Amino acid sequence: MAYHDSKSALRTLTEVAATQGGYFTAKQAESAGYSPQNLSYHLKAGNFERFGHGLYRIPTLPLAEHDDLLRLWLWTRGHDDQPRAVVSHQTALVLHDLAEFIPTEIHLTVPSGFRKKSPDGCTLHKGKVDSSETQPFDALPVTTPIRTMQDLAGDPSIPAEQFEQAVMTAVERGLILQNQASELIEARRGIFSKQKGKGS
């Protein structure tokens, strides 16, 4: 590859990686003009860093604010090189600034057919999320406030008072409607009253 082509390839790859917290995939590198040999050379030279199978990073680019989350999202990519996950549950609640706690794990929702084993520090939820139930957060797709609350309505790891406070805060900020809040709180109380009835 000529010097001019190398510069062009690096420029193209850098533009892609800059939108992904500095990360890029092997397929993205190939599309930018890097052969496997070129990629191997730059890894050995320290120009690129490896982060798992087929995932790399340009170290001169700044880390994203949610670097761990972005890396896990890219880890969920399928054969078409497209990530399969949507940021959801407790993690989405934090990104919407509605949580009064810091989750101990990153929560992602993936399609029911997703087969990769969840890595340490990550909880995978299987389910379908329509595009209308997501919104962008930097490079990441995140469940909307109402879908996030619906996902968490039956989650026993969140105390009732914290859930209801998050719901009411979402109403105050105009993220969900008052009637939606009432339905969410009623749904949660119904779920847990049934569970208590079964346990008695």
C-alpha positions, 0 to 999 in steps of 0.5 A: 500500500502506497504512502498516500493510500496509507494516509487515506486509510488511516483518515477513513478509519479514524473518522469511523473510530472517533464516533465509537470512542476510538474503537473499530472492528476488523471489518471496519479496518478492512473497509477503510483499506487495511489488509490483515497484514497491515492491521497486524503490523500496526498492532505490533507497532503499537499504533492500534490496540486489541480489545477482544476478538476482532475489536481494536482501538486507536490509542491516540483518540480520547476515551468516551465517557462510558468507555466500558459500556461502549466496548460491551455494546460493540462486543455484541456485534453479529456476523454482519458486524452490527451490534445487537444490543440496546442499553437498557434496565438499570444502565438506561436509568442511569443514562437518563439521569433517573437513578439514585444508585450506581448499578454493579453491572452493565445491562443490555437487551439482546435478541432472543437468538443471541448466543454469546456468553455474558462477560463479567460485569454484564447482564444480558436480557433477552427480548425485542426492542422496537426502534421506536423504543430507543433513542441515541446516547452518543453512539449508543442506542438506549431504551426510552424512559418509558420502555426503561420503566416498563422493563424495571417494573418487575425488577425486584433488585430495585426497591419500590420507593426508588422505582416510584421516585424515578417514575415521578422524576421522569414525569417532572422532567417531561420524559413520561406522562402522568397517566403512564406513571400511574400505570407503571406504579400500578403494574409494579404493585400488581406484580409484587402483590401476586408474588407475595400471594404465591409465597404465602 
